[in-house]
Amino acid sequence: MLSKYVSIGDKLDLETIEGLNDALTNSHEGKKSYRSQVYDIVSEDQIKIAMPMEQGKIILLPVDGEYNVCFYTQTGLYQCLGRIIDRYKSDNVFVLVVELTTDLRKYQRREYYRLNCVLDMKSREVTDEDVNPYSERVRFVDTDITFNNGLVVDISGGGARFISRVRYPKGANIQFIFSLYVSGSLNEYKLLGKVLLSEKLENREDEYEHRIQFVNIQNDDRESIIRYIFEEERKNRHRQRSNYL
């Protein structure tokens, strides 16, 4: 898959994922992008790239750092997630060895990588009165309102797509509740989302597809969701390898 689209010499961007590598770099600079190029293709899931430079200085990105990788190829832009597993100097070239932890996908120019999944969730439409405006976090006023069941079918650090028997209008705000296993622990998320798209599913009676964007999501919640995506993609990659072998 990789060698079919990516060639030695192709340009690429390594995009940091806000907060994810802070412990490795002792930095809280937020999202950054580093330009580099493919130095060698080791295998279908491992490449060597030139260490990025800024103002003539080499940027020593940390080993174990995880990034959103965007390749600029002759057939278009492709995206995957990657982890730096080594760095060294070879023939006067400073090299990073990058393990690709997901398959290549056509780059959609979204801010966050999306994971296809199947997750139970609950939702309800909310008004301004349902949300506490005097809290730094989005906090919902306790009520006895019944939630509607649904199913998350993809998720990212910026939003989600879900299916529900209740149709929420475009532009509506909803309370969105779901749980994820992250690093062995079960985390529950109660987030506010804005409906970007609402459509009836074809050949599915009384079922609707919604796309939502998380509103005022806290960094720790976003980072936890991104961590879940990385972990699940690694599991998927390992399963694919096992089936191949």
C-alpha positions as CSV (number, residue, x, y, z in Angstrom):
1,M,0.0,0.0,0.0
2,L,2.7,2.5,1.0
3,S,5.1,1.9,-1.9
4,K,2.2,2.1,-4.3
5,Y,1.7,5.8,-3.6
6,V,4.8,7.1,-1.8
7,S,8.2,7.4,-3.4
8,I,11.7,8.4,-2.1
9,G,12.0,12.1,-2.3
10,D,8.3,12.9,-1.8
11,K,7.7,15.8,0.5
12,L,5.7,15.3,3.7
13,D,4.4,17.2,6.7
14,L,4.6,16.0,10.3
15,E,1.7,17.6,12.2
16,T,1.8,17.6,16.0
17,I,-1.4,16.7,17.8
18,E,-2.0,19.3,20.5
19,G,-1.0,18.1,23.9
20,L,-0.1,14.5,22.8
21,N,3.7,14.9,22.9
22,D,4.0,17.5,25.7
23,A,5.5,15.0,28.2
24,L,8.3,14.1,25.7
25,T,9.2,17.7,24.7
26,N,8.5,19.5,28.0
27,S,6.6,22.0,25.8
28,H,3.1,23.2,25.5
29,E,3.4,25.0,22.1
30,G,0.2,23.5,20.7
31,K,-0.2,22.3,17.1
32,K,2.8,22.7,14.8
33,S,3.8,21.3,11.4
34,Y,7.3,20.3,10.2
35,R,8.2,19.9,6.6
36,S,10.4,17.0,5.6
37,Q,10.9,14.4,2.8
38,V,11.1,10.6,2.4
39,Y,14.7,9.5,2.6
40,D,14.1,5.7,2.3
41,I,11.2,3.2,2.4
42,V,12.2,0.4,4.7
43,S,8.9,-1.6,4.5
44,E,5.2,-1.1,4.0
45,D,4.9,0.3,7.5
46,Q,8.3,2.0,8.1
47,I,10.1,4.8,6.5
48,K,13.1,7.0,7.0
49,I,12.8,10.7,6.6
50,A,15.1,13.7,6.8
51,M,15.0,15.5,10.2
52,P,13.1,18.7,9.6
53,M,14.8,22.1,9.8
54,E,13.8,25.6,10.8
55,Q,15.9,28.6,10.0
56,G,18.8,26.4,9.1
57,K,18.7,24.5,12.4
58,I,17.8,20.8,12.7
59,I,14.7,20.0,14.8
60,L,15.3,17.0,17.0
61,L,11.8,15.6,17.2
62,P,11.5,13.1,20.1
63,V,11.6,9.3,19.8
64,D,8.2,7.9,20.6
65,G,6.6,11.2,19.4
66,E,3.4,10.6,17.5
67,Y,2.3,12.7,14.5
68,N,-0.3,13.1,11.8
69,V,1.7,12.5,8.6
70,C,0.7,14.0,5.3
71,F,2.5,12.9,2.1
72,Y,2.6,15.0,-1.0
73,T,2.7,12.5,-3.9
74,Q,2.3,12.4,-7.6
75,T,-1.2,11.0,-7.2
76,G,-2.4,13.5,-4.5
77,L,-2.2,14.0,-0.7
78,Y,-2.3,11.0,1.6
79,Q,-2.6,10.9,5.4
80,C,-1.7,8.4,8.2
81,L,-0.6,8.4,11.8
82,G,3.1,7.7,12.6
83,R,5.4,7.3,15.5
84,I,9.2,8.1,15.6
85,I,11.0,5.0,16.7
86,D,14.7,6.1,16.1
87,R,16.9,9.0,15.0
88,Y,20.5,9.0,13.9
89,K,23.0,10.5,11.4
90,S,23.8,8.6,8.2
91,D,26.2,9.9,5.5
92,N,25.9,13.4,6.9
93,V,22.1,13.2,6.8
94,F,20.2,13.4,10.0
95,V,17.4,10.7,9.8
96,L,14.2,9.9,11.6
97,V,12.8,6.4,11.4
98,V,9.0,6.6,11.4
99,E,6.6,3.6,12.0
100,L,3.3,4.2,10.2
101,T,0.7,3.1,12.7
102,T,-2.3,3.3,10.3
103,D,-3.0,2.7,6.7
104,L,-2.7,5.5,4.2
105,R,-5.9,7.4,3.4
106,K,-6.7,10.1,1.0
107,Y,-6.1,13.4,2.8
108,Q,-9.4,15.1,3.5
109,R,-7.8,18.3,5.0
110,R,-9.6,17.7,8.2
111,E,-8.1,19.0,11.4
112,Y,-8.2,15.6,13.1
113,Y,-7.8,12.0,12.0
114,R,-11.1,10.1,12.0
115,L,-11.4,6.5,13.3
116,N,-14.2,4.2,12.0
117,C,-15.8,2.6,15.1
118,V,-19.0,1.2,16.6
119,L,-19.7,2.8,20.0
120,D,-22.8,3.1,22.1
121,M,-23.8,6.6,22.9
122,K,-26.6,8.7,24.3
123,S,-27.7,12.2,23.2
124,R,-30.3,14.9,23.8
125,E,-30.9,18.3,22.3
126,V,-30.0,21.1,24.8
127,T,-30.8,24.8,25.1
128,D,-28.8,27.6,26.6
129,E,-30.6,27.0,29.9
130,D,-29.3,23.4,30.0
131,V,-25.7,24.6,30.1
132,N,-24.0,26.3,33.0
133,P,-22.4,29.4,31.4
134,Y,-20.4,30.3,34.5
135,S,-18.1,27.3,34.4
136,E,-14.7,27.1,32.6
137,R,-15.8,23.6,31.4
138,V,-19.1,22.9,29.7
139,R,-21.2,21.7,32.6
140,F,-24.8,20.6,32.1
141,V,-27.6,21.4,34.5
142,D,-28.9,18.3,36.2
143,T,-32.3,17.3,34.9
144,D,-34.5,14.2,34.6
145,I,-34.7,14.5,30.8
146,T,-34.5,11.1,29.0
147,F,-31.6,10.5,26.6
148,N,-31.9,9.0,23.2
149,N,-29.8,5.9,22.3
150,G,-27.5,6.0,19.3
151,L,-24.4,4.5,17.7
152,V,-21.1,6.4,17.0
153,V,-19.7,5.2,13.6
154,D,-16.6,7.4,13.5
155,I,-14.9,9.8,15.9
156,S,-12.0,12.3,15.9
157,G,-10.6,14.8,18.3
158,G,-12.9,17.4,16.8
159,G,-16.2,15.6,16.4
160,A,-18.1,12.5,15.5
161,R,-20.6,10.8,13.2
162,F,-23.5,8.9,14.8
163,I,-26.7,7.2,13.9
164,S,-29.9,7.8,15.9
165,R,-33.6,7.2,15.6
166,V,-34.1,10.8,16.6
167,R,-33.4,13.5,14.0
168,Y,-31.7,16.6,15.3
169,P,-31.9,19.7,13.1
170,K,-28.8,21.1,11.6
171,G,-27.3,23.8,13.9
172,A,-28.8,22.3,17.0
173,N,-26.7,21.8,20.1
174,I,-26.7,18.4,21.7
175,Q,-25.3,16.8,24.8
176,F,-23.3,13.8,23.7
177,I,-22.4,11.0,26.2
178,F,-20.1,8.0,25.4
179,S,-17.3,5.9,27.0
180,L,-13.9,4.8,25.7
181,Y,-11.3,2.5,27.0
182,V,-8.1,4.5,27.0
183,S,-4.8,3.0,28.2
184,G,-6.7,0.3,30.0
185,S,-9.2,2.6,31.8
186,L,-12.8,3.3,31.0
187,N,-13.4,7.0,30.6
188,E,-16.8,8.6,30.2
189,Y,-17.3,11.8,28.2
190,K,-20.1,14.3,28.5
191,L,-19.6,16.7,25.7
192,L,-21.4,19.5,23.9
193,G,-21.7,19.1,20.1
194,K,-23.1,21.2,17.3
195,V,-24.9,19.3,14.5
196,L,-23.2,20.0,11.1
197,L,-25.2,17.5,9.1
198,S,-28.4,15.6,9.5
199,E,-29.7,13.1,6.9
200,K,-32.1,10.3,6.7
201,L,-30.4,6.9,6.0
202,E,-31.4,5.3,2.7
203,N,-33.3,2.0,3.1
204,R,-33.2,2.4,6.9
205,E,-36.6,3.2,8.4
206,D,-36.6,6.0,11.0
207,E,-32.8,6.1,11.3
208,Y,-30.7,9.3,10.8
209,E,-27.0,10.1,10.4
210,H,-25.6,13.1,12.1
211,R,-22.2,14.8,12.0
212,I,-21.3,16.9,15.0
213,Q,-18.5,19.2,16.0
214,F,-17.5,19.2,19.6
215,V,-18.0,22.7,21.2
216,N,-15.7,24.0,23.9
217,I,-14.1,20.6,24.4
218,Q,-11.4,20.6,27.1
219,N,-7.9,19.7,26.1
220,D,-7.7,16.7,28.4
221,D,-10.8,15.2,26.8
222,R,-9.6,15.9,23.3
223,E,-6.2,14.4,24.1
224,S,-7.8,11.3,25.6
225,I,-9.9,10.8,22.5
226,I,-6.9,11.1,20.3
227,R,-5.0,8.7,22.5
228,Y,-7.9,6.2,22.1
229,I,-7.7,6.6,18.3
230,F,-4.0,5.9,18.2
231,E,-4.4,2.8,20.4
232,E,-7.2,1.4,18.3
233,E,-5.4,2.0,15.0
234,R,-2.4,0.2,16.4
235,K,-4.6,-2.7,17.4
236,N,-6.1,-2.8,13.9
237,R,-2.7,-2.7,12.3
238,H,-1.4,-5.6,14.5
239,R,-4.6,-7.6,13.6
240,Q,-3.9,-7.0,9.9
241,R,-0.4,-8.2,10.3
242,S,-1.4,-11.3,12.2
243,N,-4.0,-12.2,9.5
244,Y,-1.5,-11.7,6.8
245,L,1.0,-14.0,8.5
